Amino acid sequence: MSTAITTVDPTAPLVDTGGRRRGRRNVTLMVGLGLFGLIVLCALCAPLLTGQDPIKQDLNSAFQGPGAAGHLLGTDELGRDVLARLLYGARVDLRVGVLAVISPFVIGSLVGLVAGWFGGWVDAIIGRIVDIVIAFPFLVLVIALVFAMGPGTTSIYTAITLVGWVAYCRIVRGQVLVAKEQEYAMAAKASGLPTWRILLRHLLPNVILQAIIFSMSDIVLTLLAIVTLGYLGLGVPPPTPDWGSMIQEGQQFILTKWYMSTIPGLAIVITGLALALIADGIVEKANQ
């Protein structure tokens, strides 16, 4: 009887499918974080990256092309530096976009937590309110509310909060309906712990991940809403720079001065891509 001897080539690379998969997943998250971090850094360092005043007008320097007279991205119809307005506009849009998501995230998560845990008439009432709000398109309802309350950041925060909380409520409610049947939740309830402690200390940490993942995509949707409001003249009041107002101002010169609208449009696309990569990276990391 012969015995087969298997030899191993010491120079052959070890196969680690799981490690390679984790590496690919980490790349998605790291690229997203790096890209978004770069955008935030540029916004924070706007005074260092450009010495121009974003609201200073110089009609003698109007419509200068990129690179002319020290204006890296050119000037607009009022002679304002496009790069300075882009960077300072990023400060405004990113700040409003991130802060406008916090209130819906907190309110929606807490309401969904309560609805999923108590059920019954509490869940029924909250469910009907959610159905009414979600029946209207998000952007249309936000525009209508801001139009009714008047332009400005306060109106934007209020409108997005009134409309945006329902998505988080539905996500968390669905997670709670499953989690409250798990052994740890039933044990906490049987031990006589206060309801608030069960909800906040035991359930919330186990059901909040999906809401956090959704918030990354929600920032993109909120940012698009802010840009749309700025484009319609309902966003941040002038002369404060805003990506939406920059696109609107440059639209009439798109054939000759393409950079006035194209550059802020590209900034929006790149920011949305960075946040989408972060969301995908978090999902993949959570599934490891």
Backbone bond lengths (Angstrom), bond angles and torsions (degrees), N, CA, C in turn:
res aa  C-N    CA-C-N  psi(-1)  N-CA   C-N-CA  omega(-1)  CA-C   N-CA-C  phi
1 M - - - 1.475 - - 1.510 107.84 -
2 S 1.307 115.66 128.47 1.463 119.78 -179.55 1.512 110.24 -97.61
3 T 1.303 114.22 147.47 1.472 120.59 179.50 1.514 109.19 -111.28
4 A 1.341 115.91 125.62 1.468 120.60 179.66 1.518 109.10 -79.95
5 I 1.296 115.07 129.22 1.450 120.52 179.20 1.524 108.81 -107.51
6 T 1.329 115.51 123.36 1.463 121.19 -179.51 1.517 109.14 -95.09
7 T 1.282 115.90 124.64 1.467 120.37 178.63 1.521 110.04 -102.26
8 V 1.295 115.16 146.63 1.467 121.82 -178.88 1.512 109.07 -114.24
9 D 1.310 116.36 127.42 1.461 121.05 178.58 1.524 109.00 -75.62
10 P 1.331 117.67 113.73 1.477 119.15 -177.09 1.513 113.03 -65.67
11 T 1.327 116.92 -17.48 1.476 118.90 -179.12 1.515 112.24 -89.81
12 A 1.324 117.30 -6.80 1.465 119.67 -179.03 1.517 109.86 -76.01
13 P 1.348 117.73 139.75 1.465 120.31 -179.60 1.511 111.17 -70.47
14 L 1.319 116.52 144.78 1.450 121.30 177.21 1.520 109.36 -72.00
15 V 1.318 116.44 140.41 1.461 121.31 -179.87 1.523 108.16 -91.41
16 D 1.322 115.89 119.40 1.460 121.40 178.95 1.526 108.26 -133.69
17 T 1.336 114.04 79.52 1.455 118.81 -175.11 1.520 111.67 -60.72
18 G 1.318 117.03 -42.03 1.456 120.27 -179.59 1.509 112.27 -63.31
19 G 1.331 116.27 -41.95 1.465 119.39 179.48 1.504 111.90 -65.36
20 R 1.361 116.21 -41.01 1.459 118.66 178.55 1.513 110.69 -65.11
21 R 1.327 116.04 -39.31 1.456 119.26 179.14 1.522 110.63 -63.66
22 R 1.340 116.24 -42.91 1.460 119.34 178.07 1.508 110.67 -63.58
23 G 1.322 116.46 -36.39 1.453 119.97 179.15 1.518 111.32 -63.48
24 R 1.352 115.87 -43.13 1.457 119.10 178.87 1.514 110.55 -63.95
25 R 1.311 116.82 -40.45 1.451 120.36 179.95 1.520 111.22 -65.28
26 N 1.299 116.66 -41.09 1.454 119.62 179.79 1.520 111.06 -65.45
27 V 1.317 117.15 -32.48 1.464 120.48 179.33 1.523 109.78 -61.81
28 T 1.324 118.00 -42.75 1.463 120.94 179.84 1.518 111.16 -58.38
29 L 1.319 116.21 -47.49 1.461 120.28 -179.08 1.519 111.30 -67.08
30 M 1.327 117.12 -42.64 1.460 120.49 -177.36 1.527 111.50 -67.45
31 V 1.326 116.65 -38.36 1.471 119.30 177.94 1.519 110.20 -65.14
32 G 1.337 116.38 -43.29 1.458 119.73 178.35 1.515 112.60 -62.27
33 L 1.340 116.32 -46.32 1.465 120.26 179.13 1.525 111.07 -64.64
34 G 1.332 116.32 -40.45 1.457 119.49 179.81 1.516 112.26 -65.02
35 L 1.324 116.41 -43.13 1.461 120.60 -179.24 1.526 111.28 -67.24
36 F 1.332 116.29 -44.76 1.457 119.15 179.03 1.532 111.02 -67.89
37 G 1.330 116.18 -38.16 1.461 119.38 176.74 1.518 111.75 -61.80
38 L 1.331 116.88 -37.85 1.466 120.80 178.03 1.525 110.92 -64.80
39 I 1.330 116.40 -40.71 1.463 120.44 178.56 1.526 110.66 -63.88
40 V 1.332 116.52 -44.75 1.466 120.51 178.85 1.522 110.49 -64.36
41 L 1.329 116.78 -40.74 1.462 120.72 179.68 1.525 111.05 -62.69
42 C 1.324 116.75 -42.55 1.468 120.08 178.13 1.523 110.84 -62.60
43 A 1.335 116.70 -38.60 1.459 119.78 179.17 1.526 111.15 -67.21
44 L 1.334 116.15 -42.42 1.461 119.63 -179.55 1.525 112.09 -68.35
45 C 1.312 116.26 -32.92 1.472 120.97 -177.05 1.527 111.69 -97.56
46 A 1.322 117.37 23.61 1.466 121.06 -178.47 1.530 112.91 -54.10
47 P 1.346 119.75 -43.34 1.467 118.78 179.72 1.525 113.16 -64.11
48 L 1.352 116.98 -27.04 1.462 120.19 -179.74 1.528 111.89 -83.14
49 L 1.338 116.35 -29.58 1.455 120.33 -176.88 1.524 112.48 -83.35
50 T 1.303 116.27 -23.39 1.466 120.24 177.07 1.514 109.39 -145.22
51 G 1.299 115.64 136.03 1.463 119.95 179.04 1.516 112.61 -92.95
52 Q 1.341 116.73 9.94 1.457 121.04 -176.46 1.521 110.99 -90.52
53 D 1.335 114.74 149.84 1.462 121.92 174.43 1.527 108.07 -85.24
54 P 1.338 118.96 123.26 1.467 120.42 -175.26 1.522 114.50 -68.04
55 I 1.328 118.31 -17.43 1.472 119.89 -178.12 1.528 112.17 -112.43
56 K 1.333 117.65 -0.63 1.465 120.43 -179.62 1.518 110.26 -75.82
57 Q 1.336 115.44 128.49 1.463 120.91 -179.40 1.529 110.83 -97.92
58 D 1.330 114.87 141.54 1.466 122.21 176.60 1.523 107.32 -145.10
59 L 1.330 115.56 89.70 1.458 120.33 -174.23 1.521 112.46 -61.93
60 N 1.322 116.71 -24.80 1.472 119.31 178.24 1.527 112.02 -70.82
61 S 1.332 116.54 -17.73 1.473 120.94 -179.64 1.520 112.57 -108.56
62 A 1.320 117.59 17.05 1.463 121.24 -176.96 1.523 111.69 -66.46
63 F 1.320 115.35 146.02 1.469 124.17 174.33 1.528 113.60 59.10
64 Q 1.309 116.74 33.48 1.462 118.31 174.16 1.530 108.52 -80.88
65 G 1.326 115.94 138.92 1.449 120.90 -177.71 1.519 112.95 -73.38
66 P 1.330 117.22 168.65 1.463 121.31 178.35 1.522 112.17 -55.71
67 G 1.330 116.47 131.20 1.456 122.26 177.76 1.507 114.33 89.50
68 A 1.329 118.38 -5.23 1.462 120.72 -176.95 1.520 110.95 -85.01
69 A 1.333 116.13 131.70 1.470 123.23 173.03 1.529 112.61 52.67
70 G 1.328 116.88 41.35 1.459 120.24 176.15 1.509 115.03 80.52
71 H 1.333 117.72 5.67 1.465 121.26 178.29 1.530 107.90 -100.89
72 L 1.308 116.38 101.15 1.467 121.31 -172.19 1.520 112.39 -59.58
73 L 1.328 116.97 -40.01 1.461 121.15 179.93 1.527 111.71 -110.43
74 G 1.302 117.64 16.00 1.452 121.15 177.28 1.521 113.05 84.22
75 T 1.332 115.08 -171.63 1.464 121.61 179.70 1.524 109.62 -128.56
76 D 1.335 115.93 162.88 1.462 120.26 -179.89 1.525 111.12 -95.30
77 E 1.325 116.28 -164.78 1.464 120.53 -175.16 1.528 113.27 -68.48
78 L 1.326 116.75 -17.50 1.470 120.51 178.26 1.522 111.87 -105.19
79 G 1.310 117.02 8.77 1.452 121.19 178.40 1.516 113.97 79.62
80 R 1.320 117.79 13.85 1.469 121.04 179.12 1.524 109.74 -83.02
81 D 1.319 116.20 143.11 1.457 121.75 -177.21 1.529 110.35 -70.11
82 V 1.335 116.59 124.15 1.467 121.83 -176.70 1.524 111.33 -67.65
83 L 1.333 118.03 -40.08 1.461 120.94 179.66 1.520 111.01 -62.86
84 A 1.328 116.65 -44.14 1.465 120.05 179.37 1.524 110.53 -62.59
85 R 1.313 117.43 -42.69 1.472 120.64 179.57 1.527 110.99 -67.66
86 L 1.332 116.58 -34.38 1.461 120.56 177.96 1.526 111.17 -64.83
87 L 1.324 116.80 -46.68 1.458 121.19 -177.18 1.523 111.65 -70.82
88 Y 1.320 117.03 -44.66 1.463 119.33 178.59 1.529 111.07 -70.81
89 G 1.340 116.66 -30.42 1.456 119.55 174.28 1.516 111.85 -66.60
90 A 1.339 116.78 -33.40 1.468 120.54 175.96 1.518 110.49 -62.56
91 R 1.321 116.87 -38.45 1.462 120.01 177.03 1.528 110.92 -57.53
92 V 1.314 115.47 -46.79 1.463 120.36 -177.12 1.522 111.07 -67.75
93 D 1.326 117.26 -51.10 1.462 120.73 -174.42 1.522 112.45 -67.35
94 L 1.329 117.42 -41.50 1.462 119.82 179.87 1.524 111.12 -67.95
95 R 1.333 116.34 -40.99 1.471 118.85 179.05 1.520 111.07 -62.89
96 V 1.329 116.18 -49.06 1.466 119.74 -179.71 1.533 110.37 -65.60
97 G 1.348 116.55 -40.20 1.456 119.66 -178.65 1.513 113.28 -62.95
98 V 1.328 116.90 -43.19 1.470 120.47 -179.55 1.517 111.11 -72.80
99 L 1.329 117.48 -46.13 1.462 120.54 -178.13 1.527 111.47 -66.37
100 A 1.330 116.78 -32.97 1.464 119.56 -179.07 1.519 112.26 -70.04
101 V 1.327 118.36 -16.13 1.463 121.79 178.88 1.535 111.37 -88.93
102 I 1.328 116.88 -24.29 1.467 120.29 -174.55 1.527 111.28 -63.24
103 S 1.327 117.59 -49.37 1.473 120.23 -178.03 1.525 112.68 -62.32
104 P 1.338 119.85 -48.85 1.477 118.34 175.94 1.519 113.01 -60.01
105 F 1.342 116.72 -36.80 1.464 120.89 179.42 1.530 110.69 -61.62
106 V 1.325 116.62 -49.22 1.468 120.78 -177.72 1.526 111.04 -67.57
107 I 1.332 116.13 -50.28 1.466 119.97 -176.93 1.526 110.82 -64.31
108 G 1.328 116.86 -48.49 1.457 119.99 -178.29 1.519 112.97 -62.97
109 S 1.339 116.50 -39.49 1.471 119.71 -179.93 1.522 110.95 -65.54
110 L 1.325 117.37 -42.92 1.464 120.61 -179.57 1.534 111.38 -67.45
111 V 1.329 116.63 -42.41 1.467 119.75 179.02 1.523 110.32 -65.44
112 G 1.332 117.92 -42.38 1.460 120.87 177.19 1.516 112.33 -63.58
113 L 1.321 116.25 -35.34 1.463 121.42 177.71 1.521 110.35 -62.60
114 V 1.321 115.69 -45.84 1.468 120.94 -179.56 1.531 110.71 -67.18
115 A 1.335 116.60 -44.84 1.467 120.16 -177.95 1.525 111.27 -62.97
116 G 1.327 116.92 -43.75 1.456 119.83 -178.71 1.512 113.28 -69.28
117 W 1.316 117.52 -34.76 1.466 120.57 -176.85 1.528 112.27 -76.37
118 F 1.340 117.28 -46.89 1.464 120.13 -174.54 1.525 111.92 -83.76
119 G 1.328 117.37 -34.49 1.461 119.68 -179.43 1.525 111.55 61.18
120 G 1.340 116.63 -152.66 1.460 121.42 175.90 1.516 113.73 58.08
121 W 1.341 115.10 -140.38 1.463 119.99 -176.70 1.526 111.95 -68.72
122 V 1.343 116.77 -28.71 1.472 119.59 177.25 1.528 109.78 -62.84
123 D 1.320 115.79 -48.62 1.461 120.53 179.24 1.522 111.08 -64.76
124 A 1.331 117.06 -35.97 1.463 120.79 -178.89 1.526 111.32 -65.97
125 I 1.330 117.40 -44.34 1.464 121.12 -179.33 1.530 110.30 -65.65
126 I 1.334 115.96 -47.23 1.467 119.63 179.26 1.524 110.38 -62.79
127 G 1.323 116.51 -38.56 1.462 120.51 179.40 1.514 112.34 -62.71
128 R 1.344 117.68 -39.08 1.468 120.38 179.48 1.533 110.31 -67.89
129 I 1.325 117.14 -39.64 1.466 120.51 178.05 1.525 109.99 -63.25
130 V 1.329 115.76 -43.75 1.468 120.25 178.60 1.522 110.60 -61.46
131 D 1.327 117.36 -41.98 1.469 120.93 -179.86 1.526 111.39 -62.95
132 I 1.329 116.51 -38.78 1.469 119.76 -179.72 1.522 110.68 -66.05
133 V 1.343 116.90 -45.53 1.462 120.11 -177.63 1.514 111.09 -68.10
134 I 1.332 116.32 -41.71 1.465 120.04 -174.97 1.530 111.76 -75.34
135 A 1.332 118.16 -11.32 1.458 121.21 178.31 1.527 111.70 -68.63
136 F 1.351 117.00 -22.57 1.457 121.24 179.80 1.525 109.78 -98.94
137 P 1.328 118.03 141.98 1.473 120.03 175.77 1.531 110.58 -58.59
138 F 1.323 115.63 138.92 1.471 121.39 -175.45 1.523 111.57 -54.98
139 L 1.319 116.51 -53.47 1.458 120.39 -173.52 1.522 111.89 -66.58
140 V 1.328 116.58 -39.58 1.464 119.97 -179.95 1.521 111.08 -63.23
141 L 1.326 116.21 -43.17 1.465 120.59 -179.07 1.523 111.00 -67.82
142 V 1.336 117.58 -39.19 1.466 120.54 177.60 1.521 110.64 -63.44
143 I 1.328 117.16 -44.87 1.471 120.76 179.06 1.521 110.61 -61.09
144 A 1.333 116.51 -42.61 1.462 120.04 -179.47 1.530 111.40 -63.62
145 L 1.324 117.18 -42.20 1.459 120.51 -179.50 1.522 111.45 -67.73
146 V 1.333 117.13 -42.88 1.464 119.91 178.87 1.521 110.49 -65.57
147 F 1.325 117.09 -38.58 1.464 120.95 177.54 1.525 110.29 -61.65
148 A 1.346 116.68 -39.00 1.466 120.52 -179.32 1.530 111.71 -72.25
149 M 1.332 116.99 -36.10 1.472 120.42 -177.39 1.515 113.43 -89.54
150 G 1.341 117.33 -17.49 1.455 120.45 -178.83 1.517 111.16 100.01
151 P 1.345 117.40 152.94 1.464 120.84 -178.59 1.518 112.41 -66.68
152 G 1.340 115.66 158.00 1.462 121.30 179.19 1.515 111.48 133.27
153 T 1.317 116.13 160.43 1.462 120.63 -176.80 1.525 112.63 -65.31
154 T 1.343 117.50 -35.07 1.465 119.99 179.53 1.525 111.03 -61.97
155 S 1.313 116.30 -43.00 1.464 120.13 178.05 1.523 111.40 -65.09
156 I 1.342 116.56 -37.85 1.470 120.52 178.94 1.527 110.38 -64.18
157 Y 1.339 116.98 -47.96 1.465 120.74 178.83 1.525 110.70 -57.99
158 T 1.335 116.35 -46.26 1.463 120.85 -176.83 1.527 111.54 -64.59
159 A 1.334 116.31 -46.19 1.463 120.35 -177.14 1.528 111.56 -64.47
160 I 1.333 117.05 -45.05 1.468 119.95 -178.69 1.525 110.68 -67.24
161 T 1.331 117.59 -34.58 1.465 120.40 177.45 1.521 111.31 -66.40
162 L 1.339 116.43 -43.77 1.466 120.57 -178.74 1.525 112.46 -64.73
163 V 1.339 116.53 -27.89 1.458 120.40 -176.83 1.531 112.18 -99.73
164 G 1.341 116.86 -37.59 1.455 120.79 -168.90 1.516 116.32 -79.80
165 W 1.340 118.61 -17.79 1.461 119.78 -174.64 1.528 113.14 -67.64
166 V 1.342 116.65 -23.40 1.467 119.43 -173.83 1.527 111.76 -65.81
167 A 1.331 117.71 -34.45 1.468 120.08 -179.49 1.522 110.84 -64.37
168 Y 1.321 116.78 -43.94 1.465 120.61 178.84 1.525 110.57 -67.53
169 C 1.314 117.07 -36.14 1.461 120.83 178.87 1.533 110.49 -61.23
170 R 1.323 117.56 -45.11 1.456 120.60 -178.98 1.527 111.39 -66.41
171 I 1.328 116.41 -40.10 1.471 119.95 -179.32 1.523 110.69 -63.91
172 V 1.330 116.79 -51.32 1.465 120.96 -176.60 1.529 110.68 -67.87
173 R 1.316 117.62 -39.79 1.467 120.25 178.66 1.525 110.80 -57.95
174 G 1.326 117.02 -45.89 1.455 120.41 179.07 1.517 112.70 -61.69
175 Q 1.332 116.36 -38.94 1.458 119.87 178.37 1.528 111.51 -68.77
176 V 1.334 117.00 -36.57 1.472 120.90 -179.07 1.526 110.74 -68.56
177 L 1.326 117.35 -37.51 1.466 120.11 179.67 1.524 111.73 -58.84
178 V 1.320 116.01 -32.23 1.460 120.60 177.22 1.521 110.89 -83.14
179 A 1.337 116.47 -44.19 1.460 120.79 -173.42 1.530 112.86 -67.74
180 K 1.329 117.12 -33.45 1.473 118.08 -175.73 1.525 112.39 -70.56
181 E 1.336 117.51 -11.94 1.458 121.01 175.79 1.519 112.15 -92.56
182 Q 1.326 117.04 -2.86 1.455 120.52 178.90 1.535 110.21 -76.37
183 E 1.326 115.18 160.36 1.465 120.07 -174.73 1.529 112.42 -63.52
184 Y 1.333 117.34 -39.27 1.463 118.46 -176.78 1.531 111.19 -65.09
185 A 1.347 117.20 -36.81 1.458 120.30 179.23 1.531 110.99 -70.91
186 M 1.330 116.22 -41.56 1.466 119.69 179.17 1.520 111.05 -67.09
187 A 1.344 116.66 -35.38 1.467 119.72 177.85 1.512 110.90 -67.98
188 A 1.328 117.38 -40.16 1.462 120.51 178.68 1.523 111.03 -64.04
189 K 1.339 116.11 -39.39 1.460 119.75 178.63 1.522 111.24 -68.40
190 A 1.341 117.11 -40.34 1.467 120.80 -179.55 1.516 112.14 -68.89
191 S 1.326 116.98 -24.62 1.472 120.12 -178.78 1.513 112.89 -76.80
192 G 1.334 117.13 -7.27 1.452 120.34 177.17 1.516 114.73 85.15
193 L 1.309 118.03 17.19 1.459 120.44 178.08 1.520 110.23 -67.09
194 P 1.333 117.37 150.17 1.468 119.84 176.73 1.523 111.13 -59.73
195 T 1.320 116.12 148.89 1.463 120.50 -177.36 1.516 111.86 -59.32
196 W 1.337 116.38 -42.13 1.467 119.37 -177.69 1.519 111.17 -61.92
197 R 1.346 116.48 -35.49 1.456 119.56 179.82 1.529 111.35 -71.56
198 I 1.323 116.31 -38.34 1.467 119.41 177.41 1.529 110.00 -62.10
199 L 1.331 115.37 -43.08 1.457 119.64 -177.31 1.517 112.21 -68.63
200 L 1.329 116.83 -46.61 1.461 120.40 -172.40 1.530 113.29 -85.12
201 R 1.329 117.13 -34.77 1.460 120.26 -174.93 1.520 113.68 -93.97
202 H 1.325 117.24 -28.57 1.459 119.99 -174.51 1.532 112.74 -109.73
203 L 1.319 117.06 -47.74 1.458 119.44 -176.12 1.527 113.07 -81.49
204 L 1.321 116.48 -49.48 1.465 120.37 -172.22 1.526 113.47 -54.70
205 P 1.348 119.53 -47.29 1.476 118.02 -179.95 1.525 113.73 -61.61
206 N 1.329 117.11 -22.72 1.460 120.65 -176.97 1.527 113.63 -93.89
207 V 1.323 117.54 -9.77 1.469 119.72 -177.39 1.529 112.83 -119.81
208 I 1.323 117.67 -3.05 1.460 120.34 -171.45 1.526 113.41 -85.59
209 L 1.344 117.84 -14.44 1.462 120.25 -173.74 1.529 112.26 -59.80
210 Q 1.328 117.47 -45.16 1.462 120.19 -179.24 1.526 111.39 -62.64
211 A 1.322 116.95 -35.68 1.465 120.09 177.82 1.526 110.78 -67.79
212 I 1.328 116.80 -37.30 1.468 120.24 177.98 1.525 110.34 -65.39
213 I 1.332 116.01 -42.64 1.463 120.02 178.14 1.522 110.39 -61.72
214 F 1.320 115.96 -44.23 1.467 119.69 179.91 1.526 111.65 -63.85
215 S 1.331 117.11 -31.90 1.468 120.13 -178.00 1.521 111.73 -61.98
216 M 1.342 117.77 -31.25 1.462 120.19 177.72 1.529 110.96 -63.08
217 S 1.338 115.70 -43.62 1.460 119.54 176.41 1.527 111.11 -71.39
218 D 1.325 115.68 -32.24 1.466 119.80 -179.42 1.523 111.31 -67.02
219 I 1.335 117.08 -32.47 1.464 119.74 176.64 1.526 109.93 -62.30
220 V 1.334 116.23 -38.92 1.467 120.26 177.31 1.524 109.95 -62.33
221 L 1.340 117.03 -46.93 1.464 120.95 179.46 1.521 110.58 -62.95
222 T 1.327 116.88 -40.85 1.462 120.66 178.69 1.521 110.76 -65.85
223 L 1.327 115.96 -40.90 1.466 119.90 178.40 1.527 110.69 -61.99
224 L 1.328 116.93 -41.41 1.462 120.35 176.72 1.528 111.28 -63.89
225 A 1.329 116.26 -37.00 1.470 119.78 177.30 1.523 110.76 -65.06
226 I 1.333 116.75 -41.15 1.466 120.84 179.49 1.525 110.56 -65.38
227 V 1.322 115.80 -42.96 1.473 119.96 178.28 1.527 110.25 -63.70
228 T 1.331 117.12 -41.37 1.465 120.59 178.57 1.523 110.96 -63.09
229 L 1.319 116.63 -42.87 1.464 120.43 177.59 1.523 110.91 -62.53
230 G 1.340 116.38 -41.52 1.457 119.89 176.89 1.520 111.47 -63.41
231 Y 1.323 116.63 -39.12 1.467 121.60 178.51 1.523 111.02 -63.60
232 L 1.329 116.73 -35.98 1.470 121.57 -178.81 1.522 112.48 -86.20
233 G 1.339 116.97 -1.36 1.460 119.96 -179.33 1.512 113.91 82.80
234 L 1.348 117.25 15.26 1.461 121.65 -178.95 1.526 112.07 -108.69
235 G 1.312 117.52 6.76 1.458 121.17 -176.52 1.513 112.08 -92.57
236 V 1.320 114.68 -138.47 1.465 120.78 -179.25 1.522 108.55 -66.92
237 P 1.346 118.09 127.67 1.471 119.85 -177.03 1.527 111.56 -63.35
238 P 1.342 117.43 143.22 1.462 120.88 175.85 1.529 109.67 -67.40
239 P 1.350 117.83 157.94 1.464 127.29 9.37 1.534 114.62 -90.53
240 T 1.350 117.81 11.65 1.462 120.25 179.38 1.531 109.72 -59.62
241 P 1.340 118.07 128.01 1.478 119.82 -177.70 1.519 111.70 -69.32
242 D 1.313 114.77 145.66 1.463 122.16 -178.78 1.515 107.11 -152.60
243 W 1.338 117.37 139.61 1.457 120.48 -176.34 1.528 111.73 -59.80
244 G 1.323 117.39 -39.21 1.461 120.08 179.99 1.515 112.54 -64.69
245 S 1.327 116.76 -44.79 1.466 119.99 178.92 1.519 111.07 -67.62
246 M 1.337 118.23 -32.50 1.460 120.82 176.75 1.527 111.20 -63.80
247 I 1.336 116.20 -41.44 1.466 120.08 177.86 1.525 110.26 -64.35
248 Q 1.339 115.90 -42.65 1.463 119.59 -179.23 1.525 111.59 -65.21
249 E 1.323 117.11 -41.36 1.459 120.93 -179.13 1.522 111.83 -67.29
250 G 1.331 117.14 -34.46 1.455 119.92 -177.75 1.507 114.72 -88.72
251 Q 1.343 116.68 -6.86 1.462 119.71 -175.45 1.527 112.32 -61.09
252 Q 1.329 116.88 -40.92 1.463 119.29 -176.64 1.529 112.87 -71.09
253 F 1.345 116.61 -11.91 1.463 120.15 179.21 1.525 111.31 -113.91
254 I 1.337 116.88 21.15 1.456 121.28 -171.25 1.529 112.54 -62.36
255 L 1.327 118.53 -30.78 1.461 120.50 -176.41 1.532 112.31 -78.06
256 T 1.324 117.08 -26.53 1.466 119.82 -177.20 1.523 112.35 -109.99
257 K 1.310 116.93 -36.52 1.467 122.19 -179.35 1.529 108.75 -120.67
258 W 1.328 115.47 65.62 1.458 122.56 -173.64 1.512 113.64 -58.44
259 Y 1.329 116.97 -31.03 1.466 121.00 -173.88 1.527 112.83 -65.84
260 M 1.332 117.74 -24.48 1.462 120.28 -176.11 1.525 112.36 -64.10
261 S 1.327 116.83 -36.03 1.468 120.78 178.82 1.523 112.97 -102.17
262 T 1.331 116.04 -32.90 1.463 120.15 -174.80 1.522 112.17 -68.32
263 I 1.326 117.47 -41.76 1.464 120.33 -176.01 1.531 112.15 -64.36
264 P 1.345 120.07 -49.58 1.474 117.56 175.54 1.523 112.96 -63.98
265 G 1.346 117.34 -30.70 1.462 119.61 175.57 1.514 112.01 -63.88
266 L 1.329 116.67 -42.09 1.467 120.73 176.74 1.523 111.04 -64.60
267 A 1.330 117.11 -36.71 1.465 120.69 178.31 1.529 110.69 -60.97
268 I 1.322 116.58 -39.62 1.463 120.85 178.62 1.523 110.48 -66.02
269 V 1.330 116.63 -43.58 1.465 120.98 -179.46 1.527 110.80 -62.79
270 I 1.330 116.92 -45.29 1.467 120.86 -178.51 1.525 110.58 -65.28
271 T 1.326 117.29 -40.62 1.467 120.63 178.22 1.524 110.74 -63.70
272 G 1.328 116.57 -43.50 1.460 119.92 177.30 1.516 112.54 -63.01
273 L 1.333 116.74 -38.36 1.465 120.93 177.40 1.520 110.95 -63.65
274 A 1.328 117.37 -42.70 1.463 121.41 179.98 1.533 110.78 -61.43
275 L 1.323 116.94 -44.72 1.465 120.40 -179.40 1.527 111.28 -69.00
276 A 1.332 117.24 -35.01 1.467 120.28 176.88 1.525 111.00 -65.76
277 L 1.330 117.10 -39.39 1.461 120.59 177.37 1.524 111.18 -64.99
278 I 1.327 116.47 -38.42 1.471 119.78 177.65 1.519 110.44 -62.94
279 A 1.325 116.59 -44.87 1.469 120.16 179.31 1.523 111.16 -61.99
280 D 1.332 116.99 -45.65 1.469 120.25 179.04 1.526 110.84 -62.98
281 G 1.326 116.68 -39.90 1.466 120.34 179.29 1.514 112.46 -63.75
282 I 1.341 116.21 -39.15 1.471 119.75 178.85 1.526 110.30 -66.69
283 V 1.325 116.47 -40.86 1.471 120.07 178.51 1.516 110.98 -61.86
284 E 1.322 116.69 -47.11 1.459 120.66 -178.37 1.529 111.33 -66.10
285 K 1.333 116.23 -36.91 1.468 119.16 179.18 1.522 110.93 -68.77
286 A 1.335 115.98 -36.50 1.466 119.73 179.32 1.523 111.98 -68.84
287 N 1.340 116.92 -25.96 1.460 121.27 -178.38 1.528 113.62 -89.37
288 Q 1.318 116.97 -0.51 1.481 119.90 179.69 1.514 111.16 -66.45
